[in-house]
Amino acid sequence: MNEQLSISIPGDLLPSDGRFGSGPSRVAPDAVRALADTGTSFLGTSHRRPTVQSVVGRIREGLSALYDLPDGYEVVLGVGGATAFWDAAAFSLIEKRSAHFACGEFSSKFAAAAGRAPHLDEPVIIEAPPGSAPEPRAVEGTDASAFIHNETSTGVLAGFRRFGEELVLVDGTSAAGAIAVDASEFDAYYFSPQKALGSEGGLWIALMSPEATERAERLEATRRVPRFLSIATAIDNSRLHQTYNTPALATLWFLSARIDALASDGGLPTAQSVSEASSRHCYLWAEASAFAAPFVAEDRFRSPTVVTVDIDDEIAASEVSRHLRENGIVDIDGYRKLGRNQLRIATFPTIPTADVEALTACIDFVVGAIAP
Ligand SMILES: *Cc1c(COP(=O)(O)O)cnc(C)c1O
């Protein structure tokens, strides 16, 4: 096969925007322009002044409304993304021992983070093979259960449930802003904003129950918590519409713009219906394809927001994605560590279904050209 072969996809097949990555994902060009239009009045100003605090306030109120948070629930923000939240949770939310329902890279990483916390007992890890998710269950002797709503590495939608007094911690990173959830089912629903919410990275946001807030405050008083990892400190700052240390203002801006857009366009149910339509298209396309098949076999585990597609061995998925990249369609390579001949397509609500349809037509075009 000629590695230098260059394929030009006809313009009328191309999507309106070539970004299909699962994170970072599309930031809306309108929001970028609106940020540019603020000129000297927003970027480069203090995050402890009303100009920026009002944006944080809109984010907090917007998320409370979007998720219909019950009284006493709070929206808490901190710097460092979901990865920092794992370490923060190990200090501020897990009392002695946690249970982790792991089914891929991200859910496993939180388990590993808890395993490295010197003050905690060895976590219990309940695993399921990639492409599925473990059934939630009560785990004796644990005070927190860690679930993932959507495993971004494998494209799996997972379940979570409360069984008793344990705190239910849910990684909603590639689900937040796209899949509706009932707040009574979690104590902390946390996420980074550069996935389904189409913002930039570097921030974590947690929707927290009164029980989670109480736990963070109690642990703060009874153990040495590094300040940066202190959720009690993050709560205090969030109540003032601030973060403990300096956040990226662009991230706040894009997040706030996206939350406003969701609010004015039907909220989570409408967003979810876009993701469902786009992902359904991908699964049907892959099932009908001569060279592709959905990686996630069981329907109930198929993610509405991240679709993983196995490609026949005769065709290198990496070559397909290389040709697409040359045509401006980027970031649909499979998750590196999963190591499969696979494509991974974000079907976040920020990506119109028409673009996803154009994408699969472009994949067909490229495969037709390289494997006649
Ligand atoms: C991307 C991702 C993370 C890590 O987010 P960072 O912002 O890089 O820390 C954690 N969990 C899930 C489910 C993700 O998709």
The ligand as an SDF file (V2000), in Angstrom:
LIG
                    3D

 15 15  0  0  0  0  0  0  0  0999 V2000
  -11.0290   13.3920   29.9880 C   0  0  0  0  0  0  0  0  0  0  0  0
  -11.5520   12.6910   31.1640 C   0  0  0  0  0  0  0  0  0  0  0  0
  -10.9810   12.8500   32.4340 C   0  0  0  0  0  0  0  0  0  0  0  0
   -9.7420   13.6690   32.6610 C   0  0  0  0  0  0  0  0  0  0  0  0
  -10.0000   15.0120   32.4710 O   0  0  0  0  0  0  0  0  0  0  0  0
   -8.8250   16.0770   32.6670 P   0  0  0  0  0  0  0  0  0  0  0  0
   -9.5020   17.3870   32.4490 O   0  0  0  0  0  0  0  0  0  0  0  0
   -7.7800   15.7770   31.6190 O   0  0  0  0  0  0  0  0  0  0  0  0
   -8.2890   15.9130   34.0370 O   0  0  0  0  0  0  0  0  0  0  0  0
  -11.5660   12.1800   33.4930 C   0  0  0  0  0  0  0  0  0  0  0  0
  -12.6500   11.4210   33.3260 N   0  0  0  0  0  0  0  0  0  0  0  0
  -13.2310   11.2540   32.1320 C   0  0  0  0  0  0  0  0  0  0  0  0
  -14.4550   10.4140   32.0220 C   0  0  0  0  0  0  0  0  0  0  0  0
  -12.7030   11.8820   31.0090 C   0  0  0  0  0  0  0  0  0  0  0  0
  -13.2940   11.7140   29.8200 O   0  0  0  0  0  0  0  0  0  0  0  0
  1  2  1  0
  2  3  1  0
  2 14  2  0
  3  4  1  0
  3 10  2  0
  4  5  1  0
  5  6  1  0
  6  7  2  0
  6  8  1  0
  6  9  1  0
 10 11  1  0
 11 12  2  0
 12 13  1  0
 12 14  1  0
 14 15  1  0
M  END
$$$$
